[in-house]
Amino acid sequence: MAEETVVVKREGSEEQVSKKVKKRWIPMVASKEFDHVVLGETYVDDPEKAVGKVVRVNLMSLTNDPKKQSMSVTFVVTSVKNNQANTILVGFEVPPAHVRRFTKRSKAKVEDSFVYATADGVKMQIKTVLMVKAKSHHSKLSLIRAEARKFLAEVVKKESFSEVMKSVVVGNMQRDLKSEVKKYHTVVAAMIRVAKKLQ
C-alpha cells in the first residue's frame, strides 16, 4: 500500500492531507507479433491508468537472437483486461551509433525518410539506410533512393501495419529491399533504421 498526498480545500485555504492508496503491480504483455509474452510490470492504483504507457524493449530479449541486440521495439498499452495490460507494437529502431559503425564498411550511403500508408489505413514513417560498395555519382544515388521508396510504397500499401512491422522485425523487409535496389547498383546492405506508427 502506497501513501499519496492530496490537497483538500477548506474555507479558502488549502491543506495537504496524506491518505492511503492501494497500488499494485500488473503485468504488461506484448502484442500478437511476439505471442503475448510478458514485457514487464507497471505499478498503478487504478489499472486503467496503465493505458497509454509506453514500453521500449531490446529486441534480443524477445527473440533470443544476439544479432538483434542493437535493435529496440516500442509498445503502447491500449487496454487492461483480466488484470493484464495489453499492448500494441508501434515502433522499431536501430540506434544512430550502430548505424555509424555499420556504414563504415561502405564507400557511400543512401539515407531516406518517408511516410507510407498501410492497407488498413495507418500512416507510418520508415527511415532507411542503404550501403553502397563503390563511390557513385549523385544521380545514381538519387535513383537508388527513388527506387527504394517506390518499392516500399508498393509493399506497405498491400499489408496491414502489423504485417509490415512483423516483416521489419524479422528482417524480411530489409532483405527484399536489398534485392530490389541491387538491380540498379552494388548495394552491400539495406537497413531500416526506424519504422513507426504516426499519430
Secondary structure, 3 states (H helix, E strand, C coil): CEEEEEEEEECCEEEEEEEEECCEEEEEECCHHHCCCEEEEEEECCHHHHCCCEEEEEHHHHHCCHHHCCCEEEEEEEEEECCEEEEEEEEEECCHHHHHHHHCCCCEEEEEEEEEECCCCCEEEEEEEEEECCCCCHHHHHHHHHHHHHHHHHHHCCCCHHHHHHHHHHCHHHHHHHHHHCCCCCEEEEEEEEEEECC
